[in-house]
């Protein structure tokens, strides 16, 4: 069992930056692939970014490619989402998710059902 706690959300002006963190409990964090999803008001939750258990591969939604960066520190049991040049359309609740091994296959990283554990989410609001 893994518990995930997101932090780092808040209110920021357009063009600003935020770094989200997701702290995981448990001693086997390094064996989990991780992902970030977001859900804007009245929209379905969507994939944002993912990273393999060793950090060797990262994946991004086209809408955030070049703008967001996912990373992980297995020594700290934490995954990060650095968000730059934020836009009002980035406003959403951001969730982190963990997937037990095996690692992603194909485009599994985009699919909510591919993840086993979810955090409660952190609100990001970007004002224009």
N, C-alpha and C positions, 0 to 999 in steps of 0.2 A: 504494500500500500504506500502511495506517495501523496503527500499533501503539498499543494502549490499555493503560494501567496504572492500576488502581484503587488507592486508598489511603483510609485513614480509618476502616476497620472496627475492631472491637474488642468488648470486653465492657462492657456498660452496664446499670445497673439500670432496671427498668421506670419509665417516666415521664421518663427522661433523653433526651438528644439526642446525635446524632452528625451530622457532615457528611462525606459521602463525596466524594472527588475522583476524576476520571478524566482523566489527562493523555494527550494524543494527540500522536504524532509527526507530522511532515509539515507542509508549509506551506499545505495546503488545508483545514485544519480547519474554517474558516468555511463551507465548502461541504458539510459533512456534517450531516445530521440525527442526533440522538443519542437514545439511550434507556437506561433502566435496567431490568433484570430481576432477579429473585431466585429462588433455589431453596432451599426448606426441605428438611430431611432426609426422604427417602422420598416426596418430592412432585415434580411436574413444575415446570420453570422457568416463571415467570409474569411477565407484564408489570407494571411498577411505574409508570414515568413516561417521557415523551418530550418532546423540544423540537425545534422546527424549526431549520433552519440559521441563520436570522437571529435566533432567540430570540423571534420574534413570537407564536408559539403554543406552548402547553404542554398536555400531556395526562396524565391520571392514572388509575390503576386506582381503582375505587370504594373499595376497602379502604384506600387511603392518602390519599384526597382530603381536603384540609384539615389533613393531618398532615405530609405530605412536600412539599417544594418543589424543583423542578428548575430549574437556571439554568446559564448558560454564560458564559464569558469568552473570546471568540475571540482576544483579544490574548495570552492565556496558554495557548491551545490546551487548555482545561480545561472540563469539565462537572462540575457539582456536584449532589449530592442532600442537601439538608438534611432531616434526619429528627428530628421532635420527638415528644414524648409516646410514646416507644417502648413497645411491648408485647412480651411473650414470643413472641407469634405473628409478630412481625417478624423473629425469628431466622431467618437464611438466609445463603447466600452471595449477594452482590450483584455483578452483572455490568453493565458498561457495554458499549454496542454503538454502532456507527456505520453510517450509511447514506449512500452516495453519492447525489448528486442523480440524479433529481429528488426533491423533497421528498415527504413522506407524501401519500398519496391515500386518502381515506376513512378506514378504521380500520386502515390498514397499520401504524401505529405499534405496534399490539398484537401483531404477528406476528413471531416470531423470524426467519422466512425473509425478512422485509423488510430485514434488516440484513446488512451485508457483512463487518463486522469485529467481533470480540469480545475483551474483556479476559479475564484469567485469574480474576478474581473476588476479592472481599474478604469475609472472614467478619464477620458482625454477630451477636452473641449478646446477647440481652436476658434478664436474670435477673429472676425474680419476687420 
